Amino acid sequence: MDTETKLKRIAMLSGGNRERTFECVMHHVNYGLLWDNYTRLDPKKAVGIDGVTKQAYGENLENNLHNLLDKMKRMAYIPLPVKEVLIAKEGQPGKFRPLGISVLEDKIVQGAFRQILEAIYEPLFLDCSHGFRPKRGCHTVIKSLRKYLQENPVEIVIDIDLKNFFGTIDHKTLEGILRKKIKDERFIRYILRMFKAGVLSDGELSIGEEGVPQGSICSPILANIHAHEALDEWIETIIPPHCKGKVKLFRYADDAVICCEKAEDAILIRKFLPKRLEKYKLQLNEEKTKMVEFSKQKVEQGITQDTFDFLGFTFYWGKARSGKIISKLKTSGKTIKKKLVNVTEWCKKTRNTTRLKELWGTFCAKLRGHSQYYGVTFNSKRIQKFFHEATKIFFKWINRRSQKKSFTWERFGKFKERFPLPRGKICHALF
């Protein structure tokens, strides 16, 4: 029986009995699983603190993987510290988010552990969770949320913002959650070693009791396991019997909204939510977490309702061509502003270092990427607005490559005829 078949069997057993525990899983970490995870690594990704590239490791791949496997069997494998790199936040000059970069051998092991954890926990995860899961993503949660708002009575939407979610996951709390399902002590010890590997930033090593590095291959599944017990199960299974109406959670990683049919249920949940999260060493961002009136019935009565933002989109009530009130969404104004600031910063940085034709090609690729994410039903006007404003910014800064202007607007128009802009199109239908 090959490793893939064995992992599928774990998933089947886990899904068939939610109370089942797994006594021995480390034997699934074999040469084939390590080799598979080596092949999945992107050779263009940044290297860790040891400087070893995928190509260099692959020159003696068979021997390297056998040595790694031997170390793991002897419990002699020790993960190296994660190199911290600060990535500029889009549209927020001077603000950064930390990204952890593991060494190549640790990435291979993390990939193997991720597959085992996914086999155990993926069948247990609830339908409300969409982040970092197979065949799910931003657009599946957006589509599901929009459909739910359209088809179900909702009075209040609780827009949740968790404070530094990835950075505050408590190691002991997560260990306790893992031990409920996984009884293999060697597997748990290696997970703990990953936690204790530490982060190397500006030459200083720091080892804390909380946080999973963003960028680590294992971090998304560990974060989902933590959020599943802390939030998903609470909202979907524990809270409903105490509510007077329907309650539904939609979550992508640390972004979440709760739709409540009754206002009193929303008040109840909002009251106890901080205490529930505190139990799992998580915190609400009180300033950004808000309760939004979002009732379709009240809109039909002529009562104006609020809007809320989720994953870069603003959800609001609008009208179909037939005059029927429907749930719609568009790129949020805040997101457009950030993206345009990002275009400005990119133009200023690259206008004197790259040839015009290559610069234009990269600019068009950026527009296509924007359309690929934000190109959803109802959002064509906002996409066109972004394309137009971004092109104006490009024209402005391309004319500042020297004291003499490169283009008039007329010449720029002819340039665009020869090298057309991509079309801003709807890539994702919501119904």
Contacts in CASP RR format, 6 or more apart in sequence:
PFRMAT RR
TARGET T0000
AUTHOR 0000-0000-0000
METHOD contacts of the structure
MODEL  1
MDTETKLKRIAMLSGGNRERTFECVMHHVNYGLLWDNYTRLDPKKAVGID
GVTKQAYGENLENNLHNLLDKMKRMAYIPLPVKEVLIAKEGQPGKFRPLG
ISVLEDKIVQGAFRQILEAIYEPLFLDCSHGFRPKRGCHTVIKSLRKYLQ
ENPVEIVIDIDLKNFFGTIDHKTLEGILRKKIKDERFIRYILRMFKAGVL
SDGELSIGEEGVPQGSICSPILANIHAHEALDEWIETIIPPHCKGKVKLF
RYADDAVICCEKAEDAILIRKFLPKRLEKYKLQLNEEKTKMVEFSKQKVE
QGITQDTFDFLGFTFYWGKARSGKIISKLKTSGKTIKKKLVNVTEWCKKT
RNTTRLKELWGTFCAKLRGHSQYYGVTFNSKRIQKFFHEATKIFFKWINR
RSQKKSFTWERFGKFKERFPLPRGKICHALF
1 9 0 8 1.000
3 28 0 8 1.000
3 30 0 8 1.000
3 32 0 8 1.000
3 33 0 8 1.000
3 36 0 8 1.000
6 28 0 8 1.000
7 28 0 8 1.000
7 115 0 8 1.000
7 116 0 8 1.000
7 119 0 8 1.000
8 119 0 8 1.000
10 22 0 8 1.000
10 25 0 8 1.000
10 28 0 8 1.000
10 116 0 8 1.000
10 119 0 8 1.000
10 120 0 8 1.000
11 118 0 8 1.000
11 119 0 8 1.000
11 120 0 8 1.000
11 122 0 8 1.000
11 123 0 8 1.000
12 123 0 8 1.000
13 20 0 8 1.000
14 20 0 8 1.000
14 22 0 8 1.000
14 119 0 8 1.000
14 120 0 8 1.000
14 121 0 8 1.000
14 123 0 8 1.000
14 124 0 8 1.000
14 181 0 8 1.000
15 123 0 8 1.000
15 124 0 8 1.000
16 123 0 8 1.000
18 124 0 8 1.000
20 181 0 8 1.000
21 180 0 8 1.000
21 181 0 8 1.000
21 182 0 8 1.000
21 183 0 8 1.000
22 120 0 8 1.000
22 181 0 8 1.000
22 182 0 8 1.000
22 183 0 8 1.000
22 184 0 8 1.000
23 183 0 8 1.000
23 184 0 8 1.000
24 184 0 8 1.000
25 116 0 8 1.000
25 120 0 8 1.000
25 182 0 8 1.000
25 184 0 8 1.000
25 187 0 8 1.000
26 72 0 8 1.000
26 184 0 8 1.000
26 186 0 8 1.000
26 187 0 8 1.000
26 190 0 8 1.000
28 116 0 8 1.000
29 69 0 8 1.000
29 72 0 8 1.000
29 109 0 8 1.000
29 112 0 8 1.000
29 113 0 8 1.000
29 116 0 8 1.000
30 69 0 8 1.000
31 65 0 8 1.000
31 66 0 8 1.000
31 69 0 8 1.000
33 112 0 8 1.000
33 115 0 8 1.000
34 65 0 8 1.000
34 68 0 8 1.000
34 69 0 8 1.000
34 108 0 8 1.000
34 109 0 8 1.000
34 112 0 8 1.000
35 61 0 8 1.000
35 65 0 8 1.000
37 107 0 8 1.000
37 108 0 8 1.000
37 109 0 8 1.000
37 111 0 8 1.000
37 112 0 8 1.000
37 115 0 8 1.000
38 54 0 8 1.000
38 57 0 8 1.000
38 58 0 8 1.000
38 61 0 8 1.000
38 65 0 8 1.000
38 108 0 8 1.000
40 111 0 8 1.000
41 54 0 8 1.000
41 104 0 8 1.000
41 107 0 8 1.000
41 108 0 8 1.000
42 54 0 8 1.000
43 53 0 8 1.000
43 54 0 8 1.000
43 55 0 8 1.000
45 101 0 8 1.000
46 83 0 8 1.000
46 85 0 8 1.000
46 101 0 8 1.000
47 53 0 8 1.000
47 101 0 8 1.000
47 103 0 8 1.000
47 104 0 8 1.000
48 80 0 8 1.000
48 82 0 8 1.000
48 83 0 8 1.000
48 101 0 8 1.000
48 102 0 8 1.000
48 103 0 8 1.000
48 104 0 8 1.000
49 80 0 8 1.000
49 81 0 8 1.000
49 83 0 8 1.000
49 103 0 8 1.000
49 200 0 8 1.000
50 80 0 8 1.000
50 103 0 8 1.000
50 104 0 8 1.000
51 103 0 8 1.000
52 103 0 8 1.000
52 104 0 8 1.000
52 105 0 8 1.000
53 104 0 8 1.000
54 104 0 8 1.000
57 64 0 8 1.000
57 104 0 8 1.000
57 105 0 8 1.000
58 64 0 8 1.000
64 105 0 8 1.000
65 108 0 8 1.000
68 77 0 8 1.000
68 105 0 8 1.000
68 108 0 8 1.000
68 109 0 8 1.000
71 77 0 8 1.000
72 109 0 8 1.000
72 190 0 8 1.000
75 186 0 8 1.000
75 189 0 8 1.000
77 109 0 8 1.000
77 190 0 8 1.000
77 193 0 8 1.000
78 193 0 8 1.000
78 197 0 8 1.000
79 102 0 8 1.000
79 106 0 8 1.000
79 109 0 8 1.000
79 193 0 8 1.000
79 194 0 8 1.000
79 197 0 8 1.000
80 102 0 8 1.000
80 103 0 8 1.000
80 106 0 8 1.000
80 197 0 8 1.000
81 197 0 8 1.000
81 198 0 8 1.000
81 199 0 8 1.000
81 200 0 8 1.000
81 205 0 8 1.000
82 100 0 8 1.000
82 101 0 8 1.000
82 102 0 8 1.000
82 197 0 8 1.000
82 198 0 8 1.000
82 199 0 8 1.000
82 200 0 8 1.000
82 213 0 8 1.000
82 216 0 8 1.000
83 100 0 8 1.000
83 101 0 8 1.000
83 102 0 8 1.000
83 199 0 8 1.000
83 200 0 8 1.000
84 98 0 8 1.000
84 99 0 8 1.000
84 100 0 8 1.000
84 101 0 8 1.000
84 199 0 8 1.000
84 200 0 8 1.000
84 201 0 8 1.000
84 213 0 8 1.000
85 98 0 8 1.000
85 99 0 8 1.000
85 100 0 8 1.000
85 101 0 8 1.000
86 96 0 8 1.000
86 97 0 8 1.000
86 98 0 8 1.000
86 99 0 8 1.000
87 96 0 8 1.000
87 97 0 8 1.000
87 98 0 8 1.000
87 99 0 8 1.000
88 94 0 8 1.000
88 95 0 8 1.000
88 96 0 8 1.000
89 95 0 8 1.000
89 96 0 8 1.000
89 97 0 8 1.000
90 338 0 8 1.000
90 339 0 8 1.000
90 341 0 8 1.000
90 342 0 8 1.000
91 337 0 8 1.000
91 338 0 8 1.000
91 339 0 8 1.000
91 341 0 8 1.000
91 342 0 8 1.000
91 345 0 8 1.000
92 338 0 8 1.000
92 341 0 8 1.000
93 341 0 8 1.000
93 345 0 8 1.000
97 214 0 8 1.000
98 199 0 8 1.000
98 201 0 8 1.000
98 213 0 8 1.000
98 214 0 8 1.000
99 213 0 8 1.000
99 214 0 8 1.000
99 215 0 8 1.000
100 199 0 8 1.000
100 213 0 8 1.000
100 214 0 8 1.000
100 215 0 8 1.000
100 216 0 8 1.000
101 215 0 8 1.000
102 110 0 8 1.000
102 213 0 8 1.000
102 216 0 8 1.000
102 217 0 8 1.000
106 194 0 8 1.000
106 197 0 8 1.000
107 217 0 8 1.000
109 190 0 8 1.000
110 194 0 8 1.000
110 216 0 8 1.000
110 217 0 8 1.000
110 218 0 8 1.000
111 217 0 8 1.000
111 218 0 8 1.000
113 187 0 8 1.000
113 190 0 8 1.000
113 191 0 8 1.000
113 194 0 8 1.000
113 218 0 8 1.000
114 217 0 8 1.000
114 218 0 8 1.000
114 220 0 8 1.000
114 221 0 8 1.000
116 187 0 8 1.000
117 218 0 8 1.000
117 221 0 8 1.000
117 222 0 8 1.000
117 225 0 8 1.000
118 134 0 8 1.000
118 221 0 8 1.000
120 181 0 8 1.000
120 182 0 8 1.000
121 181 0 8 1.000
121 221 0 8 1.000
121 224 0 8 1.000
121 225 0 8 1.000
121 228 0 8 1.000
122 133 0 8 1.000
122 134 0 8 1.000
124 228 0 8 1.000
125 133 0 8 1.000
125 224 0 8 1.000
125 228 0 8 1.000
125 232 0 8 1.000
126 228 0 8 1.000
126 232 0 8 1.000
126 233 0 8 1.000
126 236 0 8 1.000
128 232 0 8 1.000
128 235 0 8 1.000
128 236 0 8 1.000
128 248 0 8 1.000
128 249 0 8 1.000
128 250 0 8 1.000
128 251 0 8 1.000
129 136 0 8 1.000
129 224 0 8 1.000
129 227 0 8 1.000
129 228 0 8 1.000
129 232 0 8 1.000
129 251 0 8 1.000
130 136 0 8 1.000
130 137 0 8 1.000
130 138 0 8 1.000
130 140 0 8 1.000
130 141 0 8 1.000
130 144 0 8 1.000
130 250 0 8 1.000
130 251 0 8 1.000
130 252 0 8 1.000
131 137 0 8 1.000
131 138 0 8 1.000
131 141 0 8 1.000
131 220 0 8 1.000
131 224 0 8 1.000
131 251 0 8 1.000
131 252 0 8 1.000
131 253 0 8 1.000
132 220 0 8 1.000
132 221 0 8 1.000
132 223 0 8 1.000
132 224 0 8 1.000
132 253 0 8 1.000
133 224 0 8 1.000
137 252 0 8 1.000
138 252 0 8 1.000
138 311 0 8 1.000
138 373 0 8 1.000
139 376 0 8 1.000
139 428 0 8 1.000
141 250 0 8 1.000
141 251 0 8 1.000
141 252 0 8 1.000
141 311 0 8 1.000
142 310 0 8 1.000
142 311 0 8 1.000
142 313 0 8 1.000
142 329 0 8 1.000
142 376 0 8 1.000
142 428 0 8 1.000
142 430 0 8 1.000
143 428 0 8 1.000
143 430 0 8 1.000
143 431 0 8 1.000
144 250 0 8 1.000
145 250 0 8 1.000
145 257 0 8 1.000
145 259 0 8 1.000
145 310 0 8 1.000
145 315 0 8 1.000
146 315 0 8 1.000
146 327 0 8 1.000
146 329 0 8 1.000
146 430 0 8 1.000
146 431 0 8 1.000
147 430 0 8 1.000
147 431 0 8 1.000
148 154 0 8 1.000
148 248 0 8 1.000
148 250 0 8 1.000
148 259 0 8 1.000
149 259 0 8 1.000
149 294 0 8 1.000
149 296 0 8 1.000
149 315 0 8 1.000
149 327 0 8 1.000
150 296 0 8 1.000
150 326 0 8 1.000
150 327 0 8 1.000
152 246 0 8 1.000
152 248 0 8 1.000
152 259 0 8 1.000
152 261 0 8 1.000
153 246 0 8 1.000
153 261 0 8 1.000
153 295 0 8 1.000
153 296 0 8 1.000
153 297 0 8 1.000
154 259 0 8 1.000
154 260 0 8 1.000
154 261 0 8 1.000
154 294 0 8 1.000
154 295 0 8 1.000
154 296 0 8 1.000
155 260 0 8 1.000
155 261 0 8 1.000
155 262 0 8 1.000
155 263 0 8 1.000
155 266 0 8 1.000
155 293 0 8 1.000
155 294 0 8 1.000
155 295 0 8 1.000
156 259 0 8 1.000
156 260 0 8 1.000
156 262 0 8 1.000
156 263 0 8 1.000
156 265 0 8 1.000
156 266 0 8 1.000
156 291 0 8 1.000
156 292 0 8 1.000
156 293 0 8 1.000
156 294 0 8 1.000
156 295 0 8 1.000
157 257 0 8 1.000
157 258 0 8 1.000
157 259 0 8 1.000
157 260 0 8 1.000
157 291 0 8 1.000
157 292 0 8 1.000
157 294 0 8 1.000
157 308 0 8 1.000
157 315 0 8 1.000
158 257 0 8 1.000
158 258 0 8 1.000
158 260 0 8 1.000
158 266 0 8 1.000
158 269 0 8 1.000
158 270 0 8 1.000
158 273 0 8 1.000
158 289 0 8 1.000
158 290 0 8 1.000
158 291 0 8 1.000
158 292 0 8 1.000
159 257 0 8 1.000
159 288 0 8 1.000
159 289 0 8 1.000
159 290 0 8 1.000
159 291 0 8 1.000
159 292 0 8 1.000
159 308 0 8 1.000
159 309 0 8 1.000
159 310 0 8 1.000
160 255 0 8 1.000
160 256 0 8 1.000
160 257 0 8 1.000
160 258 0 8 1.000
160 273 0 8 1.000
160 284 0 8 1.000
160 289 0 8 1.000
161 255 0 8 1.000
161 284 0 8 1.000
161 285 0 8 1.000
161 288 0 8 1.000
161 289 0 8 1.000
162 254 0 8 1.000
162 256 0 8 1.000
162 277 0 8 1.000
162 282 0 8 1.000
162 283 0 8 1.000
162 284 0 8 1.000
162 285 0 8 1.000
163 282 0 8 1.000
163 283 0 8 1.000
163 284 0 8 1.000
163 285 0 8 1.000
164 283 0 8 1.000
165 223 0 8 1.000
165 227 0 8 1.000
165 253 0 8 1.000
165 254 0 8 1.000
165 282 0 8 1.000
166 211 0 8 1.000
166 212 0 8 1.000
166 213 0 8 1.000
166 214 0 8 1.000
166 219 0 8 1.000
166 223 0 8 1.000
166 254 0 8 1.000
167 210 0 8 1.000
167 211 0 8 1.000
167 212 0 8 1.000
167 214 0 8 1.000
168 210 0 8 1.000
168 211 0 8 1.000
168 281 0 8 1.000
168 282 0 8 1.000
168 283 0 8 1.000
169 210 0 8 1.000
169 211 0 8 1.000
169 212 0 8 1.000
169 222 0 8 1.000
169 223 0 8 1.000
169 226 0 8 1.000
169 281 0 8 1.000
169 282 0 8 1.000
170 209 0 8 1.000
170 210 0 8 1.000
170 211 0 8 1.000
170 280 0 8 1.000
170 281 0 8 1.000
171 192 0 8 1.000
171 195 0 8 1.000
171 208 0 8 1.000
171 209 0 8 1.000
171 210 0 8 1.000
171 211 0 8 1.000
172 209 0 8 1.000
173 226 0 8 1.000
173 280 0 8 1.000
173 281 0 8 1.000
174 222 0 8 1.000
174 225 0 8 1.000
174 226 0 8 1.000
175 188 0 8 1.000
175 191 0 8 1.000
175 192 0 8 1.000
177 225 0 8 1.000
177 226 0 8 1.000
177 229 0 8 1.000
178 188 0 8 1.000
178 191 0 8 1.000
178 225 0 8 1.000
179 188 0 8 1.000
182 188 0 8 1.000
191 222 0 8 1.000
194 216 0 8 1.000
194 218 0 8 1.000
195 211 0 8 1.000
195 212 0 8 1.000
196 207 0 8 1.000
197 207 0 8 1.000
198 205 0 8 1.000
198 206 0 8 1.000
198 207 0 8 1.000
198 208 0 8 1.000
199 205 0 8 1.000
199 206 0 8 1.000
199 207 0 8 1.000
199 213 0 8 1.000
210 281 0 8 1.000
212 218 0 8 1.000
212 219 0 8 1.000
212 222 0 8 1.000
212 223 0 8 1.000
213 219 0 8 1.000
220 253 0 8 1.000
223 253 0 8 1.000
223 254 0 8 1.000
224 253 0 8 1.000
226 280 0 8 1.000
227 251 0 8 1.000
227 253 0 8 1.000
227 254 0 8 1.000
229 280 0 8 1.000
230 276 0 8 1.000
230 277 0 8 1.000
230 279 0 8 1.000
230 280 0 8 1.000
230 282 0 8 1.000
231 249 0 8 1.000
231 251 0 8 1.000
231 256 0 8 1.000
231 276 0 8 1.000
231 277 0 8 1.000
232 249 0 8 1.000
232 251 0 8 1.000
234 276 0 8 1.000
235 247 0 8 1.000
235 249 0 8 1.000
235 258 0 8 1.000
235 269 0 8 1.000
236 248 0 8 1.000
236 249 0 8 1.000
239 247 0 8 1.000
239 269 0 8 1.000
240 246 0 8 1.000
240 247 0 8 1.000
242 268 0 8 1.000
243 260 0 8 1.000
243 262 0 8 1.000
243 265 0 8 1.000
243 268 0 8 1.000
243 269 0 8 1.000
244 261 0 8 1.000
244 262 0 8 1.000
244 264 0 8 1.000
244 265 0 8 1.000
245 260 0 8 1.000
245 261 0 8 1.000
245 262 0 8 1.000
245 265 0 8 1.000
246 259 0 8 1.000
246 260 0 8 1.000
246 261 0 8 1.000
247 258 0 8 1.000
247 259 0 8 1.000
247 260 0 8 1.000
247 261 0 8 1.000
247 265 0 8 1.000
247 269 0 8 1.000
248 258 0 8 1.000
248 259 0 8 1.000
249 256 0 8 1.000
249 257 0 8 1.000
249 258 0 8 1.000
249 259 0 8 1.000
250 256 0 8 1.000
250 257 0 8 1.000
250 258 0 8 1.000
250 259 0 8 1.000
250 310 0 8 1.000
252 311 0 8 1.000
255 310 0 8 1.000
255 311 0 8 1.000
257 308 0 8 1.000
257 310 0 8 1.000
258 266 0 8 1.000
258 269 0 8 1.000
259 294 0 8 1.000
260 266 0 8 1.000
260 269 0 8 1.000
266 291 0 8 1.000
267 291 0 8 1.000
270 289 0 8 1.000
270 291 0 8 1.000
273 284 0 8 1.000
274 283 0 8 1.000
274 284 0 8 1.000
274 286 0 8 1.000
277 283 0 8 1.000
277 284 0 8 1.000
290 308 0 8 1.000
292 306 0 8 1.000
292 307 0 8 1.000
292 308 0 8 1.000
293 305 0 8 1.000
293 306 0 8 1.000
294 305 0 8 1.000
294 306 0 8 1.000
294 307 0 8 1.000
294 308 0 8 1.000
294 315 0 8 1.000
294 317 0 8 1.000
295 303 0 8 1.000
295 305 0 8 1.000
296 317 0 8 1.000
296 325 0 8 1.000
296 327 0 8 1.000
298 305 0 8 1.000
299 305 0 8 1.000
299 317 0 8 1.000
299 318 0 8 1.000
299 325 0 8 1.000
300 325 0 8 1.000
305 317 0 8 1.000
307 314 0 8 1.000
307 315 0 8 1.000
307 316 0 8 1.000
308 314 0 8 1.000
308 315 0 8 1.000
309 315 0 8 1.000
309 332 0 8 1.000
309 334 0 8 1.000
309 335 0 8 1.000
312 331 0 8 1.000
312 332 0 8 1.000
312 334 0 8 1.000
312 335 0 8 1.000
312 374 0 8 1.000
313 329 0 8 1.000
313 330 0 8 1.000
313 331 0 8 1.000
313 332 0 8 1.000
313 335 0 8 1.000
313 374 0 8 1.000
313 376 0 8 1.000
313 379 0 8 1.000
314 329 0 8 1.000
314 330 0 8 1.000
314 331 0 8 1.000
314 332 0 8 1.000
314 333 0 8 1.000
315 327 0 8 1.000
315 328 0 8 1.000
315 329 0 8 1.000
316 327 0 8 1.000
316 328 0 8 1.000
316 329 0 8 1.000
316 330 0 8 1.000
317 325 0 8 1.000
317 326 0 8 1.000
317 327 0 8 1.000
317 328 0 8 1.000
318 325 0 8 1.000
318 326 0 8 1.000
318 327 0 8 1.000
318 328 0 8 1.000
319 325 0 8 1.000
319 326 0 8 1.000
320 326 0 8 1.000
328 378 0 8 1.000
329 376 0 8 1.000
329 378 0 8 1.000
329 379 0 8 1.000
329 430 0 8 1.000
330 378 0 8 1.000
330 379 0 8 1.000
330 381 0 8 1.000
330 382 0 8 1.000
331 374 0 8 1.000
331 379 0 8 1.000
331 382 0 8 1.000
331 383 0 8 1.000
331 386 0 8 1.000
336 382 0 8 1.000
336 385 0 8 1.000
336 386 0 8 1.000
336 389 0 8 1.000
339 370 0 8 1.000
339 386 0 8 1.000
339 390 0 8 1.000
340 386 0 8 1.000
340 389 0 8 1.000
340 390 0 8 1.000
340 393 0 8 1.000
343 366 0 8 1.000
343 390 0 8 1.000
343 393 0 8 1.000
343 394 0 8 1.000
344 393 0 8 1.000
344 397 0 8 1.000
346 366 0 8 1.000
347 393 0 8 1.000
347 394 0 8 1.000
347 396 0 8 1.000
347 397 0 8 1.000
347 398 0 8 1.000
348 397 0 8 1.000
350 359 0 8 1.000
350 362 0 8 1.000
351 359 0 8 1.000
351 397 0 8 1.000
351 398 0 8 1.000
351 400 0 8 1.000
351 401 0 8 1.000
352 401 0 8 1.000
354 362 0 8 1.000
356 398 0 8 1.000
356 406 0 8 1.000
357 419 0 8 1.000
359 398 0 8 1.000
360 394 0 8 1.000
360 415 0 8 1.000
360 419 0 8 1.000
361 419 0 8 1.000
363 390 0 8 1.000
363 394 0 8 1.000
364 419 0 8 1.000
364 421 0 8 1.000
364 422 0 8 1.000
366 390 0 8 1.000
367 387 0 8 1.000
367 390 0 8 1.000
367 421 0 8 1.000
367 422 0 8 1.000
367 424 0 8 1.000
368 422 0 8 1.000
370 383 0 8 1.000
370 386 0 8 1.000
370 387 0 8 1.000
371 383 0 8 1.000
371 422 0 8 1.000
371 423 0 8 1.000
371 424 0 8 1.000
371 425 0 8 1.000
371 427 0 8 1.000
372 427 0 8 1.000
374 382 0 8 1.000
374 383 0 8 1.000
374 386 0 8 1.000
375 383 0 8 1.000
375 424 0 8 1.000
375 425 0 8 1.000
375 426 0 8 1.000
375 427 0 8 1.000
375 428 0 8 1.000
376 426 0 8 1.000
376 427 0 8 1.000
376 428 0 8 1.000
376 429 0 8 1.000
376 430 0 8 1.000
377 426 0 8 1.000
377 428 0 8 1.000
377 429 0 8 1.000
377 430 0 8 1.000
377 431 0 8 1.000
378 430 0 8 1.000
379 426 0 8 1.000
380 424 0 8 1.000
380 425 0 8 1.000
380 426 0 8 1.000
383 424 0 8 1.000
383 425 0 8 1.000
384 424 0 8 1.000
387 421 0 8 1.000
387 424 0 8 1.000
391 421 0 8 1.000
395 407 0 8 1.000
395 409 0 8 1.000
395 412 0 8 1.000
398 406 0 8 1.000
398 407 0 8 1.000
399 405 0 8 1.000
399 406 0 8 1.000
399 407 0 8 1.000
407 415 0 8 1.000
END
